[in-house]
Amino acid sequence: MYDNLDLEFNVAEAVEQLHRAAAPNSSEFVDGVRLVFDVCGWAYLYAYARRYGGGGTARRMAENVASAAAAFRRWLDSTARDGRPTGAAPEAAPAAMPGTTITICRKGEAGENGAC
């Protein structure tokens, strides 16, 4: 079953962890980015299902959010276990990222810089 904390996936914190865990030009970094986007996508679908769908659909979407968030945590653990300092310095992480929980972004609603 999902944990409510998984539904409050902090994107800014995840991006900072991503930058510490892997170098931006590495394939590991790309894997981490995909996992973050996976959580964001499921969270968007969960929010939609909760608003417009039935309870069963929203519950399944919430379970997918939890599963994707757990996959990201496992990825972080596995990169930390490697013991090789491949990541960028913490100050290299995007400083302008807002410290908020997940941002719901729909197609065509990107900001000026193209990000959600």
N, C-alpha and C positions, 0 to 999 in steps of 0.2 A: 504494500500500500504506500501511497505517496505521503510525504511529509510536507506540511504547509510551508516550511522554510524553502522547499524546492520551488514553490510558486513565487517566491520573492528573490529569484536569482539576480544577483547584483552584477550587472554587465560590466560596470566600470572596474569593479574588483577583479572579475574574471579576466579582463583585458590586461590589467596590471600583472596578475599571476602568469598569464600567457607570456608576457614580455620577459618575466624573470625566468621562466622555465625553458624557453627555446629562443634561439636567434631568429630574427624576422625573416631571414633568407633561407631557413631550413625547412625540410619537409615536415618535421615535427611541429613547427609553428603553424603550417597549413592545416595539419590534423587538428590542432587545438582550436583554430579559428572555426573550422567546420563544426566542431562540437559545440562551441558557443552559439553559433547560428542555429544549430539543431535545437538547443534549449529555447532560444528566442522564438523560433518558428512554432514549436509545440506550445509555448506559453501563449502566443497569439491565438492559436487554434483553441486552446483551453478558454481564453477570455471570450472568444466568439461563441463557443459552444455553451458556455455558462450563461451568456446573455440571450442567445437565440435558440439554443437546443434544449434537449431533455437532460435530466439529471444523469442518466447513464452515459451519455456521450461526454458530458463535462467531466465525469469521473474518469473515464478512459483517457481523455486528453490530459488530465492532471497526472495520471499515472505515467503517461509518456513524458511529461515535463520532468517528473522525478527520475525516470530512467535516464533521460538525456543529461540531467544535472549530475547524476551518479557517474555516468560515463566520463563526463568532464573531470570530476574529482579523481576517478581512476587514472585518467590520462596524466593529471598533475602528479599523482603519486608515482606513476611509472617513470616520468621524466626526472623526478627528484631522486629516485633510486639509482638512476644511471650514475650519479655522482660527478658528472662532468659539467662544468659551468658553461653551458652553451647559451644561456640567456643574456639579454641585454641588462645593463644596470637599471635599477628601479627608476632612476630619474629619466631614463629613456622612454618610459611608458608615457602614453599621451596624458599630459597634465591637464588638458582641457576637458577630459571626460567628466561629466557630471556624476556626483556620488549618489545616484538614485537607483531604485530597483528597476526592473525590466521596463524598457520603453516599448510600447506597442507601436509598430510601424507597418503601414500598409503600402502596397504598391502605389507609387505616385505621390507619396507623402514624405519623400526624403528631404532632408534639410539642405541648406545652401552648399554644404560640402559633400553631399551625396550620402551621408550617413543617416541612420534612423534618428 
